[in-house]
């Protein structure tokens, strides 16, 4: 009944609103009477150019603009690069619909750069491969950030995890004035850059630096967003400082400061909290509450500090560097119930564990870009250093299907570890006279060392055989060292204006050393002095590869094809030292690999992308050598010298469409992987359910997925409605061996999602969403034929900005898990609440927030694997109340910017 009332109300509201609508329609054509696609058609106030509504012409040049009747003077404009702007004034306003018929846009004789400078900028413009939004055309709150601005742009979707997609394409890079802003993922930029300083939002296909310099087409299916800053605001600083304290000694604090002076930028970030916010988040409403929301096990106290510096030393030399310090302390407990499948039946495992972990690390990276007219040099060194300390205590019990005890064990360990990583990439590219003719040389290295020292104690008891109890009291020193080097060269030669040939070669060398020393405790000396020869081992895997390759690219007006093939000449060497013996095995291979990219622009609104690749991977020394690893009392592992390399075929395709006139879009995605000679485990269990496993090759495994999304925007007066629906289907076939019999598991999942975002002016935001996930696994050669599970997730987020200076945020969720072991929580409600008051000209904000109001947060999950079902739960953050203060710093060059509308010629609109 409630739903019926809502439907009637919405229908009545839309019907009344429609009576006040007028429609402006027509067709844009050029002097040759050909249709002009993707021209921007927009209506604005004649007085101050404030935007009222806009649309874009379709493939036939047709447009239809629906607006409310107007009594004030307005002006209609049609804008397209390369053509003179069409302008039509309505001095008496608009009180009836108008059909303009065919409107001829005259060719523009001046160059396009001059046009960009002198012409009034439309809200949206398509320039070759770039989709450009004029930020001042889209209405947001005066204190909004980049995230809020992006949500208003047509075709851009931001999900609950703040992953961005544009017309169905994932955004994996956010740049500010063409440069990274604390990393290319742009999460810090998303939450902290004020929208009022943004001039344009430019969307392109993501390209490597080499592709940008040489003019090559992108082979990625990801998108890149570049934010340009207004010139009059490109000097100054902005930032936030916050601190809060709450119940149960919960606290949080964060700092973000950004100073910029044209090309120079200095940024500082900092954070300290004990509410599971490991990264850096300064969401204006819920900030770190969503970071700890049923997302991970354990409670973490963390501290981070970061510094970023960027500058253009000259027009050709640009640098950018960052440093990060982090420290985290995590406490956790975990309970699990596992059902393991066998050809002859099944057995159960119940386990509990508690852990404490402390880590501290430093990370730095630097980029030096020299970009000349014909030459480009890129250098990107990076390093990290980490120290960790951990304590773990666990116990487990295994029983058969009737509850008969098979084995049990207790384990306790303490580990001190450190690691160091260094990597560097150097690339030089030289362009020659002919477009597309270039030579590029590259070198990269990655080097890492790890050193862990562990005090280990365990006791394992067996109940179905005469085996003695396995008791261990040991000191373990595990050292690993990895070195990887790559040198590559490529020469690209255009054959015709559309066809180019590339030839080159790549040399790689990788070495990985695993050195484990185990010492048993000597009761006489009370020291760890007796070396355990059965557990001590040293593995060395060295791989040398030379891969000559050829590449063909073909560029058409509407499509782009790139195909390359490599011949991999490989020497894979495995050596080991075990039980006073040396082991050695060399294997030689000659395998092909191939890559294909196809990008087809059907029209300016529809795109098709396809990629195919075939790669071969090679095994490590621990998999290849016939050595027995007994480090796990319940699982002994033996290598297999007869293993073959694994070949993988992968294919991905996507179709995207977005209609700017209808504000409606959809996308479809298909991907698949097929494995040849995949390495799988072959496991044999004894009566105590202690396993001995080795590795075998098997073919016939594969996985594939199908997904799609549909989304549409509606707008009437101050009401904005965005609706969307998406669905994903995944299927995988896994094979292996248990107790001498081959099994296979076919796992499928389907996950539909529906969401709705409603905005009423600047006063109210409502965002409900619902996700359903269903999982099914079918088995052969197990006594269990099938396992199923489904999960419901509902979320409702509301934000109100009334009365003035008061912000109220509600984040309510419900989760239900259909199948889970007895004693694990099947469903729970999660409610977060935030209430804030702004003062001091909205520079200061006082806020009270309540995390997990109902105190029901839980981490209970079920996972269905090819050979087992796992139910588990971990320690999670529970209810707390916190009071905090947030202070904003905004000082830009030029005049103070109170609202986007105050810009000269600015246009305001909410999508």
N, C-alpha and C positions, 0 to 999 in steps of 0.2 A: 504493500500500500504506500509506503514511504517513497519507493522508487517511482511509482506511478505519479505521485504528486510532484516529484522533481521533474519528470519528463514533461508533464503538463505545464509547469512553470517555465521551463526552458523553451518549450514550443511557443508559449504565449509571448515570452520576451522577444524571441526572434521574429515572430509575426508582426509585433508592434514596431520593432526596429526596422523591418523591411519596408514599411510604409513610408519611411522617411529617407529611403535610399534613392540615389540617382546613379545612372550608369554612363560612363564615358567610354566609347569603344571606337575602334578604327583599325587601320593597317598602316604600318610604316614600310615604305618602299623607297628605292633609290631612283636615280634619274633614268636608269635602264628598266624601271618598273619591276625590279627584282625585290623580293621580300628581304627585310632587314631583321635578322634574328638577334634576340637578347639585347635589344635597345631598352634603356630604362625610361619608363613613363611614370612621371610623378606630378602630383598636385600639391601646391604649397600656398601659403598665405602671401598675398601681394605686398603686405605691409613689412614683414620681417623675415620672409622666406621660411617660416616654420613649416616643416613637412606635415602634410595631412595624410596622404596615402600614396602608395607607389605600386607598380607592377613591372613586368618585363614582357616583351613581345615573344611570341612562340616561333616555331620554325617557319611558319607562313607569314611572319611579321604582324600577326593579329594581336591586339591587346584589348582588355576589358577591365575598366577600373570602377569599382563600386565604392561610392562615398556617400556620406550624409548630405542632405541639402544644406547649402550655405547661403547666408545673407551678406557676408563680408566679401570684399574683392579677393579673388584667387587667381592663380596662374597655372596652366598646364604646360609641362615641358617634356620633350622627348630628346634623349641624349644618347649618342653613340660615337665612340672614337672613330675619327675619319670623316665625320659628317657635321654639318652646321646644325646647331641646336634648334629644334622647332619650339616656338613659344606661342601660346594662345592665352590672352587675358580675358577674365570674366569680371568686369568692373562692378556688375550688379549682383554678383554671387551666382550660385547655381540652384535652380529650383526645378529643373527637368533634365531628363537624360539627353545625351548628344551622341549622334553617330557621325564621325568625321569622315568616314569612307577611307579612300586612299590618301595618305599624307606623304608627300615626297620630301625626303631629306637630301639636301644638296651636298655634293662632295666638298670636302674642305681642302683648300689648296695649301694652307700653312702646315708646317710640320706638327706632329702629334705632341711633341714636348711642349710647344707653345700652347697647344690646346689645353693641356693639363693645367697649365699655370693660369691661363686667362679665363677659361670657361668655368661656370658654376659646377661644382662637383655633385653628381647624382648620388643617391644613397647606395646603389650597387653598380658596379661596373665590371665587365668581363674584358680583360686585356690579354689576348693570346691564351697562355696557359695559367693566368692568374685571375682569381676571383677576388675582387676588392670591395670591402665595405667601408663607407664613410662613417666613422664612429659618431659624429655629431648628429647623424640622422636618426639615431635610435635612442629612445628615452630610457634612462635608468635613474635610480635614486642618486641624489647629489653625492652621497658618500659611497657609491657602488665601486666594486673592484672589477678587474678584467673578467672574472668568471661570470658576474652578473651581466656584463655587456655581451659576452659571447652567447649567453642564453637567449638574448633578444634577437640574434641574427638568424635569418631564415636558413634552414638546412643544417644548423649546428645542434647536436645533441650532446648533453653531459649527463652521465649516469650517476648512480649513488656513489661509486668509487672515484668519481671525477675523471673518468676516462672520456675523452672528447672524440666525436666523429663528425665529419662534415659530409653531408650527402651520402652517408653510409660508409665513408672511408675513415679509418682510424687515424687520429692525429698523434704522431710520435715525436713531434718536435715543435717547440714554441720558442721563437726568437724575438728579441727586442732590438729594433733597429739593426736587424740582420745578425745579431750576436746571441750566444747562449746566455741565459739568465739563471745562474746557479744550476747548471745542467740543462740538457736539451729537452728533458721531459716537461719542463715549464711549470711544475706544480707550485713552486714558490711564487713565480710570476702570476699564476692564475689567481692566487688568494691575496696578493699584496699590492699589485700595481693599480693605482687609482684610475678609474675609467676616464676621469675628467682630463687627463693629460694625453689620452690616446687620440691620434689623428686618424689612422687607417688600420684596418685588419685585413691582411693579405693572405690568401690561401693558395698554395701551389702543391704540386706533387713533391714529395721529399726527394732531394738529390744529395749525392755525396759532393764533397768539395771539388773533386776532380770533374764530376759531371757539370757542376755549375760553371767551372772555368772553361771547359772545352765546348760547352753548349750541347753536350749529349742529352738525349732524352732520359727521363727517369725510368728505372726498371723496378721501382718500388711501388707497392700498392698502398703505401701510407701517405698521409698528407702532412704538410708543414704549415704552420701559422707564423707569420711575421707581424709584429706589432710596431708601428711607427709612432713616434712621439711628436706632438706639436712642436714646431720650431720655437715658438715663444715660451714653451714650458720645458725646454730641454736643458734647463739650468736650474738647479735647486736640489731639494731633498724631500723625501717623504719616508714615513715609517710608522711603526707601532711599538709601544712598550706595554706589557701587561704582566700582572701578578695576581695570584689568588691563593686562598687558604680555606680548607674546609674540614668537615668531619673526618674522623678516623685518621687525622694527620695527613690528609690528602692535600697536595699543593701543585701549583703550576706557575710557570713564568716563561715569558718569551720576549724576544727582542728582534726587531727587524728595522734596519736603517739603510737607506739607499741615497747616495749622493751622486749627482751626475752633472757634468759640465760638457755639453755637446757629446763628443765621442768618448770622453772619459767617464767611467762609472766605477764607484766603490760601494760595495754592499757588505753588510755585517748581519749575521743571523745568530741567534742563541736561544736555547730552550733548556729548561730543567723542570722535571715533573715526576710524579710517581703514579700516574694514571694511564699507563700503557701508551703514551704518545711518543713512540720511538723516533718518528720523523719530525718534520716541522710543519705545523698547521696553525693558521690564524683565521679560521672561518669566523666571520663576523657574528654569527648567531650561535652555532653549536661548537665551534672550535674543536678541541681535542676529544669531545665526548664521543664522536663517531669513530675515532681511531680505536677506542677500546671496546667498541660495541660488538661483542660476540665474534671477534675477528681472530683471536689467537689465544692459546693457552698460556697461563701464567700471569703474574703481575710484575711489571717492569718499572724500575726507577731509572730514568735516563737523563743525560746531560749532553748537549751538543753545542758546538760553537763553529761558525763558518765565516770565511772571508772570501770575497770575490772581487777581482780587479780586472778591468778591461780598458783598453785605450788604443787609439790610432796614432802611432808615432809619426807616420807620414801617410800620404794617400795610398801608399803601397804596403806599408808594414803595419800589421795589426796584431795585438797580443791580448790574451785573456788567460787568467789563472785563478785557481780557487784552492782553499785549504779548509779541511774539516777535521774537527776533533769530536770524538764521541766516547761516551762511557755509559754502560748499562749494567744493571744488576737485576736479575730475574729469579723469582722463586716460583716453583710450580709443583703440582702433583698431578698424576695421571692414573686413571683406572681404565682397563680395557678388558673386553670379553671377545674372544676370537673363536670362530668355528672353522676348522681346517678340513678340507675335503680330501678324501682318499678314494681310490677305485673300490676298496673293500668296505668303506664306511666313512666315519668322520671322528675327529676328536676335538676336545675343547681346551682352551687355554685362558686362564684368568690371571691378570697381572696388575700389579700396583707399583708405582714409583714416586719418589720425591726427588727434587733436584734444586740446586742453587747454581747460578751461573753469573760470573762477572767478566765483562770484557771492556777493554779500553783500546782505542785505536786512533791513528792519524792517517789522513788521506789527502793527497795533493795532486793537482793536475795543471798542466800549462799548455797553451797553444800559441804557436808563433806562425802567423800567416803572412807570407810575402806574395803579393799578387800584382804582377806587372802586366804590361800589354801583351807580351808573348811568353813570359815565364811565370811560373807559380811554384812556391816552395811551402810545404806545410810540415810543421814539426809539433808533435803532441806527446811529450813525456808525461808519465804519471807514476805515482808510487803510493804504497800503503804499508803501514806497520800496525800489528795488532798483538795484544796480550790478553790471555783469558785464563780464568780459574773456574773450575766446576767441581761440584760434588753431586754424586748420584747414588741413590739407594733404591733397590728394586727387589721384588720377589715375584715368582710365578708358579702356577700349579697347572699341570696338564692331566686331563682325565679322558677316558673314552666315552662313547655315547651313553653308556649305562652308569657313568659316574665313578668307574673304577680308577684309582690313582695310578698314573703312569710315571710321572716324574715331578719333582719340584726343585726350586733353587732360590738362593738369596745371593745378591751381588751388591757390593759396595765399592765405589771408586772415587778417587780424587785426582784431578788432572790440572797440571800447570802447562800452559802452552804459549808459544809466540810464533808469529809468522811475518814474513816480509815479501812484498810483491813490487816488481818494477816492470814497467812496460813503456814502449816508445814506438812511434810510427813516424817515418820520414817519407815524404812523397814529393818528387820533382816532376813537373810537367812543362813541356815546351811545345808551343803552338807554332805551326809553320804558315806559309803564305796562304795556302788554300784552306777555306773553312772546313773544319772537321779533320784536318791533318795534324796529328800531334804524336809526341813521344812521351811516355810517362815511365818513371822508374820509382820503385818503392822498396822500403826496407822496414821491417817491424820485428820486434822482439818482446817476449814476455818471460820473466824470470821470477820464480817464487821459491821460498824455503819455508818449511814448517818444522817445528820441534815441540813434541808433546811428551811430558813425563807423567806417568800415571802410577799411583799406588792402587793395586787391584786385589780384592778379596772376594772369593765366591765359594759356595758349596752347592753341588748338584747331586741329588739323590735319585736313584733308579729303583723301581719297585716291581718290574716284570721280568727281571733277569738276574743273573748272578754278578753283574758288573759292580765293582766297588764304587763307593761315592767319590765324586770328583771334587777334591778340595784344593783350592789355589790361594796362595798368598804371594803376590808378585809385585815386582817393580818393572814397568814397561817404558822403554824409551823408543818412541816412534818418530823417525825423521823422514821427511820427504823433500825432494828437490826436483823442480821442473824447469826446463829451459826449452824455449821454442823460438826459432828464427825463420824469417821468410824474406826472400828477395824476389822481386818480380819486375818484369819489363814488358811493355806493350807499345806497339806502333800501330796507329790507325791511319788508313789511307782511303780517302773518298775515291770511288770508281766512277760514279755519276753524281748528279745533284741529290739523288735519293739513296744510292747504295754505297756502303762503305765496308771495307775489309780491315779487320784487326788481327794481328798476329803477335804472339808473345810467348813467354814461358815463366813458370813460377818454380822456385826451389824452396823447399821447406825441410827443416830438421827439428825434430822434437825428441826430447829425452826426459823420461820420468823415472826417478829412483825412489823406491820405498824401502826403508831400512828399519826393521823392527828388532830390538834386542829385549829379551825377557829374562829376568833374574828371579829365581825362587828365594824365599826367605829361609835363612839358615838358623835353626833354633840354637845351635851351639854358639855362633858368633853374634846372634841377634842382628844380623845384617842381611841385606839382599845381595848375596855374593855368589850364589850357585846359578850359573847360566843354564837356562832351559833350552836345550838344543832342538827340541821338537817344535817349539814355538818361535824360536829366533829364525829370521830369514831376511834376505835382501833381494829385491826384484829390481831389474833394470830393463826398461823398455825404450828402445831407440828406433826412430823411424826417419828414414831419409827418402825424400820424394822429389822427383823432377817431373814437371807437367807442362809440356808445350801445348799451346792452344791456338785455335783460330776462332774468329768471331765475325759474323755477318750482321749488319744492321740495314734495315730498309725503312725509309721514312716516306709516308704518303700523306696527302693532305688530311686524311681522316684516320689513318692508323699507323702504328709503329711496330716493327718486328725486330727482335734481337735474338740471335741463336749463336751459341758457342759450344765447342766440344773440346775436351781435354783428353790427353793420353797420360795416365798416371803411372810412372815407372817407380816402383816402391821396393825398398829393402826394409823389412820389419825384423828387428833383432830383439830377441828376448834372452836375458841371462839372469842367473840367480845363484845365490850361495845359501845352501840349506844342509844342515846336519853334516858339516865338514865335507860337503861335496859341491862341485861347481856344475851348473847346468847351463847349456847354451843351445839356442835354436835360431837359425836364420831362415827367413822366408822371403821369396822374391815374387813380386806380382807385376802385372801389366794390365791395368783396368781402365776402361773409359769412364768419363763423366760428361754430362751434357746439361745445358740450361737453355730454356726457351722463354722469352717474354713476348706477349702480344697485347697491345693496347689499342682499342678501336673506339674512336669518338663517333658515335652514331649521329648525334647532333650536339648542340651546346648544352643539352640537358641530360643526355643518355650516354653512358660509357660502359664498355666491356673490357675486362682485364683478365688475362690468363697467363699462368706460368707453369712450367714443367721443369723438373730437375731430376737427375739421377746421380747418386753419389755412392761411394764405397767407403766403408769404415773397417778398421783393422783392430785386432785384439791386443790386449795387454799381456805382459809376461805372466802375471798371476793366473790368467785364463789359459795360456798356451802351455806352460811348463807342467810336467807331471810331478807336482809337489803337493804334499798334503798339508793343509792349514787346519790346525786343531785349536785355534785361539778361542773359538766359541765352544763351550762344553756340550752344547746341544746341537751343533751343526758343524760337521767336518766338510771341508771343501777341497776338491782335487781338480787340478788343471787338465786340459785336453790338448795334446799337440796336434791333433787332426782337425782343429777348427778351421773353417774357411772364412774369408772376409764376408761382411754383410752388405748387400746391395739394397738401396732404398730408392723406389720410384715415388716422387711426390708431385701432385698436381693441385693447383688452386685456380679458381675462377670466380669472378664477381661481376655482377651487373648492377649499375647504379643509375637512378633517374630522379631528378628533382625539378618540379615545375614551379618556377618563381611566381608565375601568375596566380596559380591556385594555392601556393604555399604548401605543397604536398609532395612527398617523395617516398621512394621505396628502394630497397636493395636486396639482392640475392647473392649468397655465397656458397660455394661448394669446394671442398677440399678432400683429398684422399692420399693415403700412403700405403704402398705395398712393399713387403719385405721379402727378400730372397736370402736364404741362409742366415736367417736371424738367429742370434745366440740366445738360447734359453737354458733353463736349469733342468737337470735330470736328478730327481731326489728319490732316495731310498730310505724308508723308515724301518727301524727295528721294533722289537716288542715294547721298548720303553719310549717309543716315539722320538728317539734320537736319530737325526738324519745325517746321511752322507750324500753330498751333492757334487755333481760335476757339470760341465758345460757341453751342450750339443748344438749343432746347426739344425734348423727346421725351416721349412718354407710353407707359405700359405697363410701367414698372418697378415692382417691388413686393418686399417681403420679409415673411416670416411665420415664426413659431417655435411649437413645441409642446414643453412640458416637464412633468415630474412627478417627485414624490418619494414614497417610502414608507419609514416608519421605525417601529421597535418596540423596546420595552425589556423585558428579562427580569430577574428578581431571585430568587435563592434563597440564603438564609443570607448569607454575605459576598460572594457572587458577583453581579456586575451585568454584563449584556450588552446592548449597544445595537447594533442592526443597521439598515442603511439602504441603499436603492437609489434612484438617480435617473437620469434620461435627458433629453437635450435634442436636439431636431431643429430645424435652421434651414435656410431656403431663401430665396434672393434671386435676382431677375432684374434684370440691369443691361444697359443699351443705350447705344450711342454710335456714332460715325462714325470710321472710319480709311480713309484713301486713297479717300474718296468713297463707300465702301460702309458700310451700316449693319450692325453686329454686335449680337448679344445673347449674354449669358452667363448660364447658370443654375447657380448654386453651391449646394451642399447640404452639410450637416455633421450628423453624429450623434455624440453624446457620452454614452454610459452611464457610470455611476459606482457602485461598490459600496464600502461601508465597514463596519467593525466596531470597536466600542470595548468592551474588556473590563477590568473593575476587580475586583481581589481585595482587599477591605477597604481598608486604607490602605497596602498593601505593594507592589502591582503594578498597572500600567496598560499595556495593549497596544492599539495602534491601527493596524491595517493598513487600507489603502485602495488601490483600483485604478481608474484612469481610462483609457478608450479613446476616441480621437477619430478619426473618419474624415471626409475632405474630398474632395468630387468637384465638378468644374466641367465643364459641357458647353457647347460653343461652336458658333455658327452663323456662317458667312462667314469662318472662319479655316481654315487648312490643318490645324490641330490640332482634332480632334473632342472630346477629353476629357483631363482631367488629374486624377489621384487621389493621395492621400496618406493615411497613417494614423499615429497616434502612440500608443504605450503609455506609461503612467506608473504605477509601483507605488511605494508608500511604506509603510514600517513604522516606527512610533514606539513605543518602550517606555520606561517609567520605573519604576524600583524604588526603594523607600524602606526597604531592608533591607541590612545591619544598621542598628540605630538610629543616627540622625544622619548616615547616608550616603545620598546620592542619586545614582543612576546613570541617565543618559539616553542613549538611542540613537535617532538619526533616520537611517534608511537609505532610499534611493530609487534607482529604476532608470528610465531613459527611453530610448525607442527611436523613431527616426524612419524610416519605411519608404522614403521617397524624398528624396534630397538630392544635390546636385551632388558630383562627384568632388573629393576633397580636404577635404570637410567631415565632421566627426565625426557618425556616425549614431546612436550609442548611448553611454551613459556611466552609471556608478554614482556615487552621491553619498551619503557617509556622514559624519554629524556625531556627535561623542561628547562627553559632558559628565559629569564626576565631581566631586561636591561633598561636603564634610564640614561639619556644623554644630556650633558650640560656643558658649560663653558664653550658655547657656540658649536656644540656637537664634537668638540675635540676630546672630551673626557666621557667615558662610559663606565657606569657602575652596574655590575651584573651579579645576579644570583642564579645559579644553575643547579639542577638536581639530576644526577645520573642514576639511571635504573630506579625510578620512583617506586616501583612495586617490588623491588628487591628480588627479581626473578631471573636475572641473567644466568645463562648456562651455556656450556659448550658441548653438550651431548650430540654426537654425530654417528651415522652409520655409513660404512664404506663397503661396497660389494666389489671384491677383487676376483680375478679369474680362478683362484684356488681357495678363497676364504672370504668370510664375512667378519668385519671388524666393527665393534661398537666401542666407543671410548668417550671419556669426558675428562676435562682438565680444570684446574683452578682458574677462575675468572674474576674479574673486577666486579664488585657488588656496589650497592647504593652508597652514594656520598652526596653531600650538599657543599657547595663552594661559593664563596663570595670573592669577586675579583674586580680589579680596576684596569681599564684600558685607556691609554692616552695616544692620540694620533698626532703625527707631525706631518704637515704638508706645507711646503714653501717652494713655489715654482717661480721661474723667471717670468717677466712680463707682469701683466695685471693679475690680481687675484682671481681665481676661477671659482666662483660659488656654484654655478650650474652650467651644464653644457649649453643650455639655451641662451646664455649670455654671450656666446661667441658671435662674432660678426658673421652674418649669413648662416648661422647655425640653424639646423632643422631638427625638430623633436618628433620622435615617433616611438611607440612601443609596439613590438611585433607580437 
